[in-house]
């Protein structure tokens, strides 16, 4: 499912126009992104949690030369599925 298909599905499920569904989806992603940038997590009970995971600096290898190199520390987004979501899939 791509973004356009998701917008269409949201519009149909919620009885909204596609334009309103697109605004709602954009607002949701903007709010989640803003909270994660601040280091906060967004928890939707029954669905899951969006949070930031921090990866420390580590040593890796250049795949072309095999030379050791340092990989700098970074932050990465993470989603952990909630119990209700996991249970609905099984």
DSSP file (Angstrom, degrees, kcal/mol; ACC not computed):
  #  RESIDUE AA STRUCTURE BP1 BP2  ACC     N-H-->O    O-->H-N    N-H-->O    O-->H-N    TCO  KAPPA ALPHA  PHI   PSI    X-CA   Y-CA   Z-CA
    1    1 A X              0   0    0      0, 0.0     2,-0.1     0, 0.0     0, 0.0   0.000 360.0 360.0 360.0 126.8    0.0    0.0    0.0
    2    2 A X     >  -     0   0    0      1,-0.0     4,-2.3     0, 0.0     5,-0.2  -0.388 360.0 -89.3 -98.0-177.5    1.4    3.4   -1.0
    3    3 A X  H  > S+     0   0    0      1,-0.2     4,-2.6     2,-0.2     5,-0.2   0.899 125.1  50.2 -62.0 -43.7    0.6    6.8    0.4
    4    4 A X  H  > S+     0   0    0      1,-0.2     4,-2.2     2,-0.2    -1,-0.2   0.901 112.2  47.8 -62.6 -41.3   -2.2    7.5   -2.2
    5    5 A X  H  > S+     0   0    0      2,-0.2     4,-2.3     1,-0.2    -1,-0.2   0.879 111.3  51.4 -66.7 -37.7   -3.8    4.1   -1.4
    6    6 A X  H  X S+     0   0    0     -4,-2.3     4,-2.6     2,-0.2    -2,-0.2   0.921 109.4  49.7 -64.4 -44.3   -3.6    4.8    2.3
    7    7 A X  H  X S+     0   0    0     -4,-2.6     4,-2.5     1,-0.2    -2,-0.2   0.920 111.6  49.1 -60.2 -44.7   -5.2    8.2    1.9
    8    8 A X  H  X S+     0   0    0     -4,-2.2     4,-2.2     1,-0.2    -1,-0.2   0.898 112.0  48.5 -62.0 -41.2   -8.1    6.6   -0.1
    9    9 A X  H  X S+     0   0    0     -4,-2.3     4,-2.6     2,-0.2    -2,-0.2   0.900 112.1  48.4 -67.1 -41.2   -8.6    3.9    2.5
   10   10 A X  H  X S+     0   0    0     -4,-2.6     4,-2.7     2,-0.2     6,-0.3   0.924 111.0  51.3 -63.7 -44.0   -8.6    6.4    5.4
   11   11 A X  H  X>S+     0   0    0     -4,-2.5     5,-1.9    -5,-0.2     4,-1.0   0.913 113.9  43.7 -59.6 -44.3  -11.1    8.5    3.5
   12   12 A X  H  <5S+     0   0    0     -4,-2.2     3,-0.2     3,-0.2    -2,-0.2   0.925 115.8  46.7 -67.7 -45.2  -13.4    5.6    2.9
   13   13 A X  H  <5S+     0   0    0     -4,-2.6    -2,-0.2     1,-0.2    -1,-0.2   0.879 121.2  36.4 -66.2 -39.3  -13.1    4.2    6.5
   14   14 A X  H  <5S-     0   0    0     -4,-2.7    -1,-0.2    -5,-0.2    -2,-0.2   0.503 107.1-118.9 -94.9  -4.5  -13.7    7.6    8.2
   15   15 A X  T  <5 +     0   0    0     -4,-1.0     2,-0.2     1,-0.2    -3,-0.2   0.854  68.6 135.0  70.2  34.0  -16.2    9.0    5.7
   16   16 A X      < -     0   0    0     -5,-1.9    -1,-0.2    -6,-0.3     2,-0.1  -0.641  61.5-100.3-107.6 166.2  -13.9   11.9    4.8
   17   17 A X     >  -     0   0    0     -2,-0.2     4,-2.5     1,-0.1     5,-0.2  -0.487  36.6-112.7 -76.5 159.9  -13.0   13.4    1.5
   18   18 A X  H  > S+     0   0    0      1,-0.2     4,-2.3     2,-0.2     5,-0.2   0.866 118.8  55.3 -62.3 -34.6   -9.6   12.4    0.2
   19   19 A X  H  > S+     0   0    0      2,-0.2     4,-2.0     1,-0.2    -1,-0.2   0.918 110.1  44.7 -64.2 -44.1   -8.4   16.0    0.7
   20   20 A X  H  > S+     0   0    0      2,-0.2     4,-2.4     1,-0.2    -2,-0.2   0.886 112.6  51.6 -67.9 -38.6   -9.4   15.9    4.4
   21   21 A X  H  X S+     0   0    0     -4,-2.5     4,-2.5     2,-0.2    -2,-0.2   0.889 109.1  50.9 -64.3 -38.9   -7.9   12.4    4.8
   22   22 A X  H  X S+     0   0    0     -4,-2.3     4,-2.5     2,-0.2    -2,-0.2   0.904 110.2  49.4 -65.0 -41.2   -4.6   13.7    3.3
   23   23 A X  H  X S+     0   0    0     -4,-2.0     4,-2.6     2,-0.2    -2,-0.2   0.911 111.8  49.1 -62.5 -42.5   -4.6   16.6    5.7
   24   24 A X  H  X S+     0   0    0     -4,-2.4     4,-2.4     2,-0.2    -2,-0.2   0.914 112.1  47.4 -64.5 -43.4   -5.2   14.3    8.6
   25   25 A X  H  X S+     0   0    0     -4,-2.5     4,-2.5     2,-0.2     5,-0.2   0.914 113.1  48.7 -64.9 -42.4   -2.4   11.9    7.6
   26   26 A X  H  X S+     0   0    0     -4,-2.5     4,-2.6     2,-0.2    -2,-0.2   0.913 111.3  50.1 -63.7 -42.9    0.0   14.8    7.0
   27   27 A X  H  X S+     0   0    0     -4,-2.6     4,-2.5     2,-0.2     5,-0.2   0.914 110.9  50.2 -61.2 -43.1   -0.8   16.3   10.5
   28   28 A X  H  X S+     0   0    0     -4,-2.4     4,-2.5     1,-0.2     5,-0.2   0.943 113.3  44.0 -60.4 -49.8   -0.3   12.9   12.1
   29   29 A X  H  X S+     0   0    0     -4,-2.5     4,-2.4     1,-0.2    -1,-0.2   0.876 113.5  51.8 -66.6 -36.1    3.1   12.4   10.5
   30   30 A X  H  X S+     0   0    0     -4,-2.6     4,-2.5    -5,-0.2    -1,-0.2   0.918 111.9  45.7 -65.0 -43.1    4.2   16.0   11.2
   31   31 A X  H  X S+     0   0    0     -4,-2.5     4,-2.4     2,-0.2     5,-0.2   0.926 114.0  47.9 -66.6 -45.0    3.3   15.6   14.9
   32   32 A X  H  X S+     0   0    0     -4,-2.5     4,-2.3    -5,-0.2    -2,-0.2   0.927 113.7  48.1 -61.7 -44.3    5.0   12.2   15.3
   33   33 A X  H  X S+     0   0    0     -4,-2.4     4,-2.2    -5,-0.2    -2,-0.2   0.922 111.4  49.8 -61.8 -45.5    8.1   13.6   13.5
   34   34 A X  H  X S+     0   0    0     -4,-2.5     4,-1.3     1,-0.2    -1,-0.2   0.909 112.1  47.6 -61.5 -43.4    8.2   16.7   15.7
   35   35 A X  H  <>S+     0   0    0     -4,-2.4     5,-2.5     1,-0.2     4,-0.2   0.899 111.8  49.8 -65.8 -40.1    7.9   14.7   18.9
   36   36 A X  H ><5S+     0   0    0     -4,-2.3     3,-1.3     1,-0.2    -1,-0.2   0.862 105.8  56.7 -68.3 -34.3   10.6   12.3   17.9
   37   37 A X  H 3<5S+     0   0    0     -4,-2.2    -1,-0.2     1,-0.3    -2,-0.2   0.845 105.7  52.0 -62.6 -32.7   12.9   15.2   17.0
   38   38 A X  T 3<5S-     0   0    0     -4,-1.3    -1,-0.3    -5,-0.2    -2,-0.2   0.504 123.6-108.6 -80.1  -3.8   12.5   16.4   20.6
   39   39 A X  T < 5S+     0   0    0     -3,-1.3    -3,-0.2     1,-0.3    13,-0.2   0.522  77.0 133.0  89.0   5.4   13.4   12.9   21.8
   40   40 A X      < -     0   0    0     -5,-2.5     2,-0.3    -6,-0.2    -1,-0.3  -0.458  50.5-131.3 -85.3 159.7    9.9   12.1   22.9
   41   41 A X        -     0   0    0     -2,-0.1     2,-0.6    10,-0.1    10,-0.2  -0.856   7.6-142.1-109.7 152.3    8.0    8.9   22.1
   42   42 A X  E     -A   50   0A   0      8,-2.6     8,-2.8    -2,-0.3     2,-0.6  -0.956  18.9-167.4-114.4 115.6    4.5    8.7   20.8
   43   43 A X  E     -A   49   0A   0     -2,-0.6     2,-0.7     6,-0.2     6,-0.2  -0.912  11.4-172.8-111.9 121.3    2.5    5.8   22.2
   44   44 A X  E >>  -A   48   0A   0      4,-3.1     3,-2.4    -2,-0.6     4,-2.2  -0.917  31.2-128.0-110.6 102.7   -0.8    4.7   20.7
   45   45 A X  T 34 S+     0   0    0     -2,-0.7     4,-0.0     1,-0.3    -2,-0.0  -0.241  91.5  12.4 -57.0 129.1   -2.2    2.1   23.1
   46   46 A X  T 34 S+     0   0    0      1,-0.1    39,-0.7    35,-0.0    -1,-0.3   0.104 128.7  56.7  91.6 -21.6   -3.1   -1.1   21.3
   47   47 A X  T <4 S-     0   0    0     -3,-2.4    35,-2.7     1,-0.3     2,-0.3   0.834 104.8 -95.6-105.3 -58.2   -1.3    0.0   18.1
   48   48 A X  E  <  -AB  44  81A   0     -4,-2.2    -4,-3.1    33,-0.3     2,-0.4  -0.972  28.2 -82.0 162.1-174.8    2.3    0.7   19.0
   49   49 A X  E     -AB  43  80A   0     31,-2.4    31,-2.6    -2,-0.3     2,-0.5  -0.983  20.3-154.9-128.5 130.6    5.0    3.1   20.0
   50   50 A X  E     +AB  42  79A   0     -8,-2.8    -8,-2.6    -2,-0.4     2,-0.3  -0.903  33.9 153.6 -98.7 128.7    7.1    5.4   17.8
   51   51 A X  E     - B   0  78A   0     27,-2.7    27,-2.7    -2,-0.5     2,-0.5  -0.951  43.7-104.6-150.6 169.8   10.4    6.3   19.4
   52   52 A X  E     - B   0  77A   0     -2,-0.3     2,-0.5    25,-0.2    25,-0.2  -0.852  27.2-159.5-101.9 131.6   14.0    7.4   18.8
   53   53 A X  E     - B   0  76A   0     23,-3.1    23,-2.7    -2,-0.5     2,-0.5  -0.928   9.9-143.8-109.6 133.1   16.8    4.8   19.2
   54   54 A X  E     - B   0  75A   0     -2,-0.5     2,-0.5    21,-0.2    21,-0.2  -0.837   8.8-160.6-101.3 130.9   20.3    6.1   19.7
   55   55 A X  E     - B   0  74A   0     19,-3.4    19,-2.1    -2,-0.5     3,-0.1  -0.934  16.4-135.4-109.5 129.0   23.2    4.1   18.1
   56   56 A X        -     0   0    0     -2,-0.5     2,-0.1    17,-0.2    15,-0.1  -0.240  34.4 -80.9 -76.7 167.6   26.7    4.8   19.6
   57   57 A X        +     0   0    0     16,-0.1     2,-0.3    13,-0.0    15,-0.2  -0.448  60.4 171.9 -66.0 140.4   29.8    5.3   17.6
   58   58 A X  E     -C   71   0B   0     13,-2.2    13,-3.6    -2,-0.1     2,-0.4  -0.952  34.3-103.2-148.2 166.0   31.3    2.0   16.5
   59   59 A X  E     +C   70   0B   0     -2,-0.3    11,-0.2    11,-0.2     2,-0.2  -0.789  42.4 164.8 -95.9 134.8   34.0    0.5   14.3
   60   60 A X  E     -C   69   0B   0      9,-3.4     9,-2.7    -2,-0.4     2,-0.4  -0.661  30.9-109.2-130.5-171.7   33.1   -0.9   10.9
   61   61 A X  E     -C   68   0B   0      7,-0.3     2,-0.5    -2,-0.2     7,-0.2  -0.978  23.5-117.0-128.5 141.1   34.9   -2.0    7.8
   62   62 A X     >  -     0   0    0      5,-2.8     4,-3.2    -2,-0.4     5,-0.2  -0.645  25.9-146.4 -69.9 119.9   34.9   -0.4    4.3
   63   63 A X  T  4 S+     0   0    0     -2,-0.5    -1,-0.2     1,-0.2     0, 0.0   0.766  93.7  49.2 -65.9 -23.7   33.3   -3.2    2.2
   64   64 A X  T  4 S+     0   0    0      1,-0.1    -1,-0.2     3,-0.1    -2,-0.0   0.890 128.6  17.8 -80.9 -39.8   35.5   -2.3   -0.8
   65   65 A X  T  4 S-     0   0    0      2,-0.1    -2,-0.2    -3,-0.0     3,-0.1   0.655  90.0-129.2-107.7 -18.7   38.9   -2.2    0.9
   66   66 A X     <  +     0   0    0     -4,-3.2     2,-0.1     1,-0.3    -3,-0.1   0.480  57.2 148.6  80.7   1.3   38.3   -4.1    4.2
   67   67 A X        -     0   0    0     -5,-0.2    -5,-2.8    -6,-0.1    -1,-0.3  -0.450  52.2-113.4 -69.7 137.7   39.9   -1.1    6.0
   68   68 A X  E     +C   61   0B   0     -7,-0.2     2,-0.3    -2,-0.1    -7,-0.3  -0.457  43.0 173.2 -68.4 144.8   38.6   -0.4    9.5
   69   69 A X  E     -C   60   0B   0     -9,-2.7    -9,-3.4    -2,-0.1     2,-0.4  -0.986  32.9-108.7-149.5 156.4   36.7    2.9    9.8
   70   70 A X  E     -C   59   0B   0     -2,-0.3     2,-0.6   -11,-0.2   -11,-0.2  -0.741  21.9-152.9 -90.4 132.9   34.7    4.6   12.5
   71   71 A X  E     -C   58   0B   0    -13,-3.6   -13,-2.2    -2,-0.4     3,-0.1  -0.926  26.2-125.4-102.7 120.7   30.9    4.9   12.0
   72   72 A X        -     0   0    0     -2,-0.6   -17,-0.0   -15,-0.2    -1,-0.0  -0.173  28.6 -90.8 -68.7 158.8   29.6    8.0   13.8
   73   73 A X        +     0   0    0    -16,-0.1     2,-0.3   -19,-0.0   -17,-0.2  -0.322  53.2 175.4 -64.3 149.1   26.8    7.9   16.4
   74   74 A X  E     -B   55   0A   0    -19,-2.1   -19,-3.4    -3,-0.1     2,-0.4  -0.970  29.9-124.0-152.0 165.0   23.3    8.4   15.0
   75   75 A X  E     -B   54   0A   0     -2,-0.3     2,-0.4   -21,-0.2   -21,-0.2  -0.917  27.6-173.0-112.0 142.5   19.7    8.5   15.9
   76   76 A X  E     -B   53   0A   0    -23,-2.7   -23,-3.1    -2,-0.4     2,-0.1  -0.993  25.6-112.7-136.7 142.3   17.2    6.3   14.1
   77   77 A X  E     -B   52   0A   0     -2,-0.4     2,-0.4   -25,-0.2   -25,-0.2  -0.442  34.6-169.1 -73.3 148.9   13.4    6.0   14.3
   78   78 A X  E     -B   51   0A   0    -27,-2.7   -27,-2.7    -2,-0.1     2,-0.5  -0.995  13.7-160.4-139.8 143.5   11.9    2.9   15.7
   79   79 A X  E     -B   50   0A   0     -2,-0.4     2,-0.6   -29,-0.2   -29,-0.2  -0.993   4.2-167.7-124.7 128.0    8.4    1.4   15.9
   80   80 A X  E     -B   49   0A   0    -31,-2.6   -31,-2.4    -2,-0.5     2,-0.0  -0.963  23.6-129.4-115.4 117.7    7.4   -1.2   18.4
   81   81 A X  E     -B   48   0A   0     -2,-0.6   -33,-0.3   -33,-0.2   -34,-0.1  -0.350  22.4-123.2 -66.9 141.9    4.1   -2.9   17.7
   82   82 A X     >  -     0   0    0    -35,-2.7     4,-2.4   -38,-0.1     5,-0.2  -0.343  24.5-105.4 -80.6 165.9    1.6   -3.1   20.6
   83   83 A X  H  > S+     0   0    0      1,-0.2     4,-3.0     2,-0.2     5,-0.2   0.892 118.4  52.8 -60.4 -43.2    0.1   -6.3   21.9
   84   84 A X  H  > S+     0   0    0      1,-0.2     4,-1.9     2,-0.2    -1,-0.2   0.891 110.6  48.0 -62.8 -39.1   -3.3   -5.7   20.3
   85   85 A X  H  > S+     0   0    0    -39,-0.7     4,-0.9     2,-0.2    -1,-0.2   0.931 113.4  47.3 -65.8 -45.5   -1.7   -5.2   16.9
   86   86 A X  H >X S+     0   0    0     -4,-2.4     4,-0.7     1,-0.2     3,-0.7   0.924 112.5  49.8 -60.9 -44.3    0.5   -8.3   17.3
   87   87 A X  H >< S+     0   0    0     -4,-3.0     3,-0.7     1,-0.2    -1,-0.2   0.857 105.4  56.8 -65.3 -34.7   -2.5  -10.4   18.4
   88   88 A X  H 3< S+     0   0    0     -4,-1.9    -1,-0.2     1,-0.2    -2,-0.2   0.731 104.8  53.4 -70.3 -19.8   -4.7   -9.2   15.5
   89   89 A X  H <<        0   0    0     -4,-0.9    -1,-0.2    -3,-0.7    -2,-0.2   0.664 360.0 360.0 -86.5 -17.4   -2.1  -10.6   13.1
   90   90 A X    <<        0   0    0     -4,-0.7    -2,-0.2    -3,-0.7    -1,-0.2   0.427 360.0 360.0-107.0 360.0   -1.9  -14.0   14.5
